[in-house]
Amino acid sequence: MRIGIDLGGTKIEAIALDAKGQELRRIRVATPRGDYDATVSTIAGLVHDMEQATKRVGSVGVGIPGTIIESTGLVKNANSTWINGRPFQHDLSVALEREVRCANDANCFAVSEATDGAARGARIVFGVIVGTGCGGGVAIDGRVHAGRNGIAGEWGHIPLPWAQGDEVPGPQCYCGRTGCLETWISGTGFEQDFARRTGRDLLGKEIVAAAEAGDAEALDALDRLEDRMARGLAIMIDILDPDVIVMGGGLSNIERLYAGISRRLRDYPFGGGVDTPVVRAVHGDSSGVRGAAWLWQPETR
């Protein structure tokens, strides 16, 4: 049995999968925000619950909203800030008396979709999460590729490529820089771009509904979103050249994005003429927790 944990800002989700990836049990509990020790004990409690309910012992993988620094074992870049600078993976391993594997939640998403999702069978997968923020992760041969510094795939904090006109210098990003891709193509960035252009404060789903009703300003906003996403993905193709790009998060539910991005994406990368498929995640919101479970893979696939 493989147990996956997804540590979110408001909830912690746990799932138990059998050897074939079939779900045995799933639980969600509130995240003890700001309390490191309680976060560790809550996750340990979820694992024990899974094992008692299924009468099995499982491997444990945890998706976190940050990354583990390989040289120190400490967490960085987590928006669940109380785990930053802490040996989270080590402390979970001690609490559960077994090795625990932690990975960035976007990397878990990529692993999930590469293992038994929309990119099943693909060797190199770039997973994109576009929701409130903008994250990315890389899976190679079904396993996390985090890189030397643990930040491989963090495309949300590259500058918007080929910025023009009012895209320069770009909005202020929480990371301290301006014009990061996240400030343009996340759900938040999409809504803010629409408000700046039109003076209308609408939620993302309201902008989409307005576009479907023929609203010209909303249609223009979606055109800009598709073009900016294509520019960002072009850079990832130039560097990584993945076999498949899989999209998740709230904006991935906008059906027209796939055709719009793919059409624009053909010519932005170096030399043009690329045919990289951009597809929607099969497992949706469950991909992160499933990918955490799949951090424990058999030696051969």
Secondary structure, DSSP 8 states (H G I E B T S, - for coil): -EEEEEE-SSEEEEEEE-TTS-EEEEEEEE--TT-HHHHHHHHHHHHHHHHHHHT---EEEEEESSEE-TTT--EES-SSGGGBTS-HHHHHHHHHTS-EEEEEHHHHHHHHHHHHSTTTT-SEEEEEEESSSEEEEEEETTEE---TTS-TT-GGGSB-TT--GGGSS--B-TTS-BSBTHHHHSHHHHHHHHHHHHS----HHHHHHHHHTT-HHHHHHHHHHHHHHHHHHHHHHHHT--SEEEEESGGGG-THHHHHHHHHHTTSSTTS-----EEE-SSGGGHHHHHHHTTS--S--
